[in-house]
């Protein structure tokens, strides 16, 4: 049986599965034109939903269509997406994002956001894919972003 505060229905969100059998979900559109920047976790063993609260650092803007890429059980990369820049019902304006954030998991249920500034960054986009690649021979690590 499902327990906890069940995540509302969302579309175009980011989700990853950690090694300890938890799903972490960020953002998306909760209902027509309502964007989210809330973090949720789902324990796949105990079937328990919860909201991740008291996250340190600056929470990224609410968005949809972003990538959310697990690097290891301590870091998740968030890139891009589409955000709303005003709340005028008659003339809503949206902006494609090109920002990069890391969600750090410092210890059990202790999370912190970090915004990363890079000299070169991909163009702003949404509905793209991203994957982390680690070349063991050269020890180079890359976040590969495709499409959008």
Backbone bond lengths (Angstrom), bond angles and torsions (degrees), N, CA, C in turn:
res aa  C-N    CA-C-N  psi(-1)  N-CA   C-N-CA  omega(-1)  CA-C   N-CA-C  phi
1 X - - - 1.435 - - 1.528 108.81 -
2 X 1.336 115.91 139.24 1.458 121.41 176.99 1.520 110.48 -73.09
3 X 1.334 115.16 138.75 1.462 120.20 177.10 1.518 109.13 -132.47
4 X 1.338 115.44 169.49 1.455 121.06 177.09 1.507 112.36 90.57
5 X 1.338 115.00 -173.84 1.465 121.75 177.48 1.524 107.41 -83.94
6 X 1.301 116.25 99.87 1.460 121.83 -175.15 1.519 110.05 -66.67
7 X 1.313 115.25 133.10 1.464 122.67 178.37 1.525 109.27 -58.38
8 X 1.335 118.38 134.58 1.465 119.55 176.64 1.529 110.03 -66.18
9 X 1.308 116.18 160.33 1.458 119.41 176.48 1.516 110.57 -60.73
10 X 1.322 117.01 130.59 1.460 121.62 179.62 1.522 109.75 -134.92
11 X 1.318 115.21 156.06 1.471 121.84 175.26 1.519 107.75 -125.11
12 X 1.324 116.55 152.53 1.464 123.96 174.67 1.526 112.19 56.55
13 X 1.334 116.79 41.96 1.454 123.98 179.37 1.527 110.02 -96.12
14 X 1.329 116.22 174.06 1.455 121.56 173.26 1.516 109.06 -109.95
15 X 1.340 116.76 141.00 1.463 119.94 -179.43 1.524 109.27 -147.11
16 X 1.326 115.85 141.30 1.461 121.82 175.77 1.520 108.79 -134.47
17 X 1.334 115.85 157.81 1.469 122.61 174.83 1.516 107.84 -113.12
18 X 1.317 116.55 126.59 1.455 121.39 179.23 1.522 110.25 -89.47
19 X 1.327 115.95 168.82 1.473 120.67 -179.77 1.517 112.21 -67.21
20 X 1.337 117.40 -22.60 1.467 119.09 -179.90 1.529 112.14 -91.83
21 X 1.345 115.51 26.15 1.470 122.13 172.42 1.526 113.73 65.98
22 X 1.329 116.51 33.48 1.462 120.41 174.66 1.512 109.33 -115.11
23 X 1.323 115.79 146.53 1.456 122.61 171.24 1.522 107.13 -101.36
24 X 1.314 116.75 137.47 1.461 121.85 173.89 1.519 107.07 -119.74
25 X 1.315 116.08 126.84 1.459 122.78 -175.17 1.523 109.02 -120.27
26 X 1.354 116.51 137.46 1.465 121.00 177.15 1.524 110.73 -133.58
27 X 1.339 114.13 137.06 1.459 121.47 168.20 1.507 115.85 69.36
28 X 1.341 114.19 -156.46 1.452 122.14 -178.45 1.520 111.79 102.95
29 X 1.322 114.99 -177.40 1.465 121.84 177.62 1.524 107.52 -105.52
30 X 1.342 116.35 117.41 1.461 120.97 -176.73 1.520 112.68 -81.71
31 X 1.274 116.80 -32.82 1.456 122.26 173.08 1.518 105.26 -153.49
32 X 1.295 117.03 173.51 1.456 119.38 -174.37 1.520 111.24 -51.17
33 X 1.325 116.75 118.50 1.461 125.90 176.60 1.529 115.17 69.00
34 X 1.321 119.25 12.79 1.461 121.89 176.70 1.523 108.09 -111.18
35 X 1.342 115.49 109.44 1.462 121.05 -177.98 1.520 110.36 -93.82
36 X 1.327 115.69 154.38 1.456 121.97 -176.58 1.529 111.26 -121.87
37 X 1.323 115.88 150.23 1.460 121.27 166.94 1.536 109.37 -130.66
38 X 1.308 115.45 30.36 1.460 122.44 179.51 1.524 110.07 -87.46
39 X 1.326 115.34 144.31 1.466 122.39 174.76 1.522 109.11 -102.39
40 X 1.322 116.36 133.05 1.457 122.55 175.62 1.522 108.71 -125.05
41 X 1.316 115.42 154.71 1.460 120.17 172.38 1.528 108.93 -130.70
42 X 1.324 114.51 146.65 1.462 120.76 177.54 1.515 108.14 -128.95
43 X 1.315 116.28 120.26 1.463 122.80 177.20 1.526 107.47 -83.03
44 X 1.335 116.83 110.24 1.465 120.84 -174.87 1.526 112.94 -75.67
45 X 1.325 118.10 -9.61 1.469 120.75 177.39 1.522 110.47 -89.32
46 X 1.340 116.04 -44.79 1.464 120.79 -177.93 1.528 113.56 -98.34
47 X 1.335 117.06 -0.86 1.463 122.65 -179.62 1.528 111.85 54.36
48 X 1.341 115.26 49.26 1.466 120.91 -176.57 1.526 110.49 -120.59
49 X 1.349 115.88 125.15 1.458 123.28 175.00 1.515 109.69 -92.37
50 X 1.333 117.03 145.64 1.462 120.70 169.89 1.522 109.91 -153.44
51 X 1.325 115.00 155.39 1.457 121.98 174.56 1.518 106.89 -89.05
52 X 1.327 116.93 134.76 1.462 120.29 176.39 1.527 106.60 -85.39
53 X 1.328 116.04 114.48 1.460 121.71 -177.07 1.527 110.02 -113.08
54 X 1.314 115.79 171.12 1.465 122.75 177.64 1.521 112.44 56.45
55 X 1.329 116.19 40.97 1.461 121.19 177.12 1.526 107.78 -78.47
56 X 1.317 116.64 128.90 1.460 121.21 -179.27 1.529 109.61 -77.27
57 X 1.323 116.24 162.66 1.462 121.29 179.11 1.519 111.91 82.76
58 X 1.339 115.21 176.73 1.461 121.99 -179.44 1.525 110.27 -82.41
59 X 1.324 116.68 117.55 1.464 120.99 178.84 1.520 109.48 -68.18
60 X 1.342 117.95 132.25 1.470 120.44 177.78 1.533 111.43 -60.14
61 X 1.326 115.71 156.77 1.462 121.62 178.28 1.528 110.40 -58.68
62 X 1.326 115.86 150.02 1.468 121.38 173.59 1.521 108.02 -58.40
63 X 1.335 116.19 142.50 1.468 119.37 -175.00 1.520 110.82 -163.30
64 X 1.325 113.73 169.47 1.465 121.59 172.28 1.520 107.57 -137.38
65 X 1.321 116.60 162.51 1.464 121.72 175.02 1.513 115.27 70.20
66 X 1.306 118.57 19.75 1.458 123.74 179.39 1.532 110.38 -86.83
67 X 1.323 116.24 168.22 1.461 119.38 169.91 1.521 108.28 -100.66
68 X 1.312 116.11 148.92 1.465 124.55 -176.74 1.512 105.03 -140.00
69 X 1.330 117.52 100.85 1.460 122.43 -165.48 1.521 111.20 -118.41
70 X 1.323 116.04 122.22 1.461 121.99 177.90 1.521 109.63 -74.28
71 X 1.335 116.03 123.59 1.463 121.31 177.10 1.518 109.00 -94.76
72 X 1.291 116.87 -48.25 1.459 124.25 171.16 1.526 105.11 -156.56
73 X 1.303 118.87 -177.82 1.462 118.99 -176.32 1.519 113.56 -68.96
74 X 1.330 117.55 -3.18 1.453 120.50 179.67 1.519 113.84 -109.18
75 X 1.359 118.40 -8.36 1.468 120.69 -176.53 1.522 111.27 -144.01
76 X 1.344 114.63 136.56 1.456 122.53 173.94 1.526 106.95 -129.22
77 X 1.341 117.46 129.56 1.467 121.94 178.37 1.520 109.84 -93.74
78 X 1.320 115.56 133.14 1.463 123.55 175.06 1.529 106.96 -114.06
79 X 1.336 116.49 125.57 1.466 119.67 178.76 1.522 110.56 -133.76
80 X 1.347 114.53 136.36 1.459 122.18 167.53 1.509 115.47 65.35
81 X 1.330 114.11 -153.02 1.449 122.17 -177.92 1.523 111.19 112.08
82 X 1.303 115.38 -169.84 1.457 123.32 -178.66 1.529 107.96 -126.16
83 X 1.329 117.06 128.27 1.458 121.09 -179.74 1.522 110.53 -124.67
84 X 1.303 115.64 155.89 1.459 121.86 177.12 1.522 108.05 -89.44
85 X 1.340 117.02 134.09 1.459 119.30 -179.08 1.529 113.06 -107.10
86 X 1.327 116.93 -0.05 1.467 119.63 171.89 1.525 108.49 -154.53
87 X 1.306 116.09 172.37 1.459 120.95 -179.04 1.523 111.97 -125.24
88 X 1.322 116.92 35.84 1.454 120.44 177.88 1.527 108.80 -87.47
89 X 1.327 118.39 110.09 1.472 120.55 -175.42 1.520 114.15 -56.25
90 X 1.327 117.97 -32.87 1.460 120.18 -177.03 1.525 112.73 -79.57
91 X 1.330 117.38 -22.36 1.463 120.08 -178.00 1.530 109.70 -149.77
92 X 1.326 115.70 72.27 1.460 119.83 178.67 1.515 110.10 -72.27
93 X 1.315 115.90 142.85 1.464 121.19 177.69 1.523 109.29 -121.34
94 X 1.313 115.58 137.63 1.459 122.00 179.92 1.522 109.66 -121.41
95 X 1.325 116.26 157.49 1.457 120.91 178.62 1.524 109.40 -136.34
96 X 1.344 115.81 134.68 1.458 121.03 172.20 1.518 108.36 -72.75
97 X 1.314 116.81 141.74 1.460 122.43 -175.65 1.533 110.81 -107.70
98 X 1.336 115.46 151.05 1.464 120.98 173.86 1.526 110.26 -132.66
99 X 1.334 116.30 21.62 1.455 119.98 -178.12 1.531 111.32 -83.16
100 X 1.318 114.83 153.68 1.460 122.46 -179.45 1.518 108.47 -124.42
101 X 1.323 115.80 129.27 1.466 122.35 179.34 1.528 108.32 -130.96
102 X 1.320 114.92 152.88 1.470 120.51 171.90 1.521 107.43 -117.61
103 X 1.321 115.90 131.30 1.460 121.36 170.33 1.526 106.30 -97.29
104 X 1.319 116.00 112.89 1.466 121.67 179.35 1.528 109.32 -92.69
105 X 1.317 116.31 137.87 1.458 122.10 171.78 1.524 106.35 -109.94
106 X 1.335 116.10 96.30 1.465 121.17 -174.55 1.522 112.70 -73.13
107 X 1.297 117.01 -34.90 1.465 122.61 177.09 1.520 106.59 -164.60
108 X 1.304 116.52 -175.49 1.463 119.40 -176.97 1.532 111.27 -53.37
109 X 1.318 115.35 115.69 1.466 123.72 177.53 1.528 114.33 60.39
110 X 1.314 118.03 26.45 1.476 122.36 174.61 1.524 106.69 -117.85
111 X 1.334 115.78 105.74 1.460 121.79 -175.22 1.525 110.51 -117.23
112 X 1.343 115.90 153.68 1.463 121.60 176.38 1.523 109.30 -148.36
113 X 1.337 115.74 137.57 1.464 121.94 175.10 1.528 109.45 -90.65
114 X 1.324 116.08 144.10 1.459 122.47 173.20 1.522 108.10 -136.50
115 X 1.332 116.66 126.10 1.463 120.27 176.04 1.524 107.94 -87.28
116 X 1.326 116.59 133.63 1.453 122.55 -177.90 1.521 109.17 -107.07
117 X 1.308 116.42 126.93 1.457 122.41 175.16 1.524 108.01 -102.99
118 X 1.324 117.19 128.90 1.459 121.80 179.17 1.525 109.69 -123.72
119 X 1.326 115.87 151.27 1.469 120.50 179.53 1.529 110.65 -66.75
120 X 1.316 116.11 -38.33 1.467 121.81 178.95 1.526 107.05 -123.52
121 X 1.317 115.43 134.80 1.463 118.60 178.44 1.522 109.94 -140.16
122 X 1.322 116.04 154.48 1.466 119.05 176.97 1.529 110.55 -64.67
123 X 1.318 115.64 160.97 1.463 121.01 176.55 1.527 109.77 -62.97
124 X 1.319 115.80 152.99 1.458 121.43 176.64 1.525 109.09 -60.15
125 X 1.335 116.22 142.94 1.466 120.19 -177.09 1.521 111.31 -166.05
126 X 1.318 115.43 166.00 1.474 123.07 172.23 1.514 108.83 -142.83
127 X 1.319 115.00 163.57 1.477 122.61 -178.41 1.521 112.04 59.21
128 X 1.307 116.72 38.77 1.459 124.04 177.47 1.532 108.96 -103.76
129 X 1.312 116.41 178.42 1.459 122.57 174.83 1.521 108.73 -120.79
130 X 1.322 116.37 153.68 1.461 121.10 176.70 1.518 108.47 -144.38
131 X 1.330 114.69 145.51 1.462 120.84 178.04 1.523 108.01 -141.31
132 X 1.318 116.55 146.87 1.458 121.60 176.30 1.529 108.11 -93.37
133 X 1.345 116.52 132.28 1.465 121.48 179.17 1.525 109.24 -125.69
134 X 1.324 115.62 127.75 1.466 122.33 177.25 1.519 107.95 -119.97
135 X 1.335 116.31 114.31 1.459 121.87 177.03 1.526 107.49 -84.65
136 X 1.325 116.78 108.25 1.460 121.25 -177.34 1.521 112.74 -65.86
137 X 1.336 118.16 -28.27 1.466 120.92 -179.31 1.524 112.11 -70.24
138 X 1.328 116.98 -40.16 1.466 120.80 -177.33 1.526 112.59 -106.77
139 X 1.325 116.66 -8.40 1.459 124.10 -176.95 1.535 112.42 62.90
140 X 1.346 117.13 19.63 1.459 120.40 174.98 1.522 109.58 -80.18
141 X 1.330 114.95 141.43 1.453 121.46 -179.60 1.512 109.14 -123.48
142 X 1.341 115.82 135.12 1.466 121.17 -175.78 1.509 111.17 -138.26
143 X 1.334 115.17 142.08 1.450 121.68 166.49 1.519 105.21 -99.78
144 X 1.317 116.61 112.40 1.464 121.69 -176.74 1.521 107.97 -98.16
145 X 1.331 115.70 122.91 1.466 122.13 -178.35 1.519 108.18 -113.40
146 X 1.348 116.45 132.51 1.449 120.87 -175.77 1.530 109.66 -133.98
147 X 1.314 115.39 138.86 1.469 120.88 172.82 1.509 113.02 77.82
148 X 1.318 113.95 -160.28 1.469 120.54 179.34 1.508 111.47 100.71
